[in-house]
Amino acid sequence: MEEQNFRSFNVVGPQVRKIRNQQAMTQAKLAQKCQLAGWDISREGIAKIESGLRNVFDREIILLAKVLKVHFSRLFPGRLK
């Protein structure tokens, strides 16, 4: 499977970036909040999620929603709802 096709499986990443930017939060701050919530992830890990280079597990989606203080459905683009 080509890299470009593989990226399409991560629909959450761009939404994470959008919400994080709306909250004026840096990737480093998001990573720090995730770490405080029990997820060992770096700023680089957040960057990979946002750019679609890393898939996100279901439990990570729930944690991201909690840290970003949004309902988990907000992490999915409108076309999937």
C-alpha positions in Angstrom: 0.0 0.0 0.0 1.4 3.4 -1.0 2.1 6.0 1.7 -0.5 8.4 0.3 -3.2 5.8 0.4 -2.2 4.8 3.9 -2.6 8.4 5.1 -6.3 8.4 4.1 -7.0 6.0 7.0 -6.2 8.7 9.6 -9.2 11.0 9.4 -8.7 12.2 13.0 -5.4 14.0 12.6 -6.5 17.0 10.7 -9.4 17.5 13.1 -7.1 17.3 16.1 -4.9 20.0 14.4 -8.0 22.2 13.7 -9.4 21.9 17.3 -5.9 22.4 18.8 -5.4 25.6 16.7 -8.9 26.9 17.6 -7.8 26.5 21.3 -4.5 28.3 20.6 -2.6 25.3 21.9 0.8 24.2 20.7 1.6 20.6 19.8 4.0 20.5 22.8 1.2 21.7 25.2 -1.2 19.0 23.8 1.4 16.4 24.2 2.0 17.5 27.8 -1.7 17.4 28.6 -1.9 13.9 27.1 1.0 12.8 29.2 -0.7 14.1 32.3 -3.7 12.1 31.4 -1.6 8.9 31.1 -0.6 8.7 27.5 3.1 8.7 26.8 3.3 10.7 23.6 5.7 13.4 22.5 5.2 16.6 20.5 6.6 14.6 17.5 3.9 12.0 18.0 1.2 14.6 18.0 2.8 16.1 14.8 2.7 12.6 13.1 -1.0 12.1 14.1 -1.9 15.6 12.8 -0.1 15.0 9.5 -1.6 11.5 9.0 1.7 9.7 9.4 0.5 7.8 12.5 -2.8 6.1 13.0 -4.8 6.7 16.2 -6.2 3.9 18.3 -9.7 4.1 19.6 -8.6 4.6 23.2 -6.3 7.4 22.0 -9.2 9.1 20.3 -11.2 9.1 23.5 -8.2 10.5 25.4 -7.6 13.2 22.8 -11.3 14.3 23.0 -11.0 14.4 26.8 -7.8 16.5 26.8 -9.2 18.8 24.1 -12.5 19.0 26.0 -14.7 18.1 23.1 -17.0 15.2 22.3 -15.2 12.4 20.5 -17.4 12.9 17.5 -15.8 16.3 16.8 -12.6 14.4 16.0 -14.2 13.1 12.8 -14.7 15.2 9.7 -18.3 16.0 8.8 -18.4 13.7 5.8 -18.1 10.7 8.1 -20.9 11.7 10.5 
